[in-house]
């Protein structure tokens, strides 16, 4: 197994409405030494993004209330350069297009693996 990247000093926001999935993603990220915040809905995502100014946001697209698409659009108004990586179990070309058009830099699909999450983030950090 490869050593985890050292992202000490970096801030990552995990936005995921499923508690178990959020736990798994945060577990992948723990070994990187990054500071990790988590949000369970779109409204909380916008609030935490503006407060903590993360380097990377892992954004679940399908959430109740404010969707990941809408949260991304709101965050982009204030943070045009933050890396936002969309993640969802529902994969269609429309979903991908909507995520990219909303301002996501990239789109990854569930199920997520440590390699997929860390590898995608590493391309931007």
N, C-alpha and C positions, 0 to 999 in steps of 0.2 A: 504494500500500500504506500502511495506517495505521501510525503509530508504535506500537511495542510499549509496553504499560503499564509503569510503573516500580514494581516491587514490591520495591525495595531494603528490606532489613530483614525481609522475609517468608521463611518456610521452607516449601518444598514437597517432599513425599516422593512419588516415583514408584515404584509397585509394579507390576512387569511381568516375567513369566518369559521373554518373548521378547526377546533382546538387541537385535535390530534395532528392534523397536517401542519399547523403552525408550530407545534412542539417539535415535530420531525425536522422541519426546515431550520428552526433555531438550533437544534442539536447539530445539524450539518455545519452551521456557521460558528458555533461555540469555539471550535478548535482553531479558528482563524485569528483570534484576539481582537476582532472588530467589536465595536459597541453595537449592541443589537436592541432595537425597540420593536414592539409588536402592536398591531392594531387589528381589531376583529371586524371592522366595518369601514365603509368608505369615508364617512364623516370623521371618524377617529383618525383615519389615514391622513386626511388633509390637515387636521389639527396637529398631529405629531410631526408630519413633514415640515410644516411651517415653523414649529417650535424647535426641532432638532437639526434641521437642514442636513438630511442624510446624503451620503455619496451615492447610495444605491437604494432603490425601492423595489422589492419583489411584490408585485400587485396581483392579487387574485381578481379575476375579471367578473365572475358571477358571484355577487353577494346581495343579500337582501338590503333594501333601502337604497342608498347611494351605491351604484355599481362601481367596479374598478375603472371602467371607462370614464364615468363622470368624475370620479376622484382624480384620475390622471389629468383630465382636462383642467380641473380646478388647480391642481398642484402646478401644472405647466404655466399657468398665468403668473405665478410668483417665482417659480424655479425652473426656468427654461433649460438649464444645463444638467440637472440631476438625471442620473441614469435610472430609467424605469423599465423593469422587465416584467411583462405580463405573464401570468401563469394561470392555466385553467385545465380542467379535465375535458371540457367541451371544445372540440377542435373542428372548426370549419374555416373555409377561406374567408367567410364574412367576419367571423370572430377575429381572425388574424388582421384583416384589413381595418376593422373597427379599432382594434388595439393600437395599431401603428398610426392610424389617422388621429387618434386621441392624443398621441404623443409618446407612446411606448417606444423604447429603443429596440426591443426584441421581445419575442414571444416563445415561451417554453411550455411544454405540455406535461400534465400529470399522467402517470405517477412520476414523482420527482425522485431523483437519486442524488447522492452527495456529489458524484462526478458531474451530473448535469447542472446542478445549482452552482457549485463552486467554479466549474469550467466556464459557465456563461458569465458569471460575475467577473472572473479573472480577465476576460477579454476587455473589460472596461476600466479596471483598477490598475 
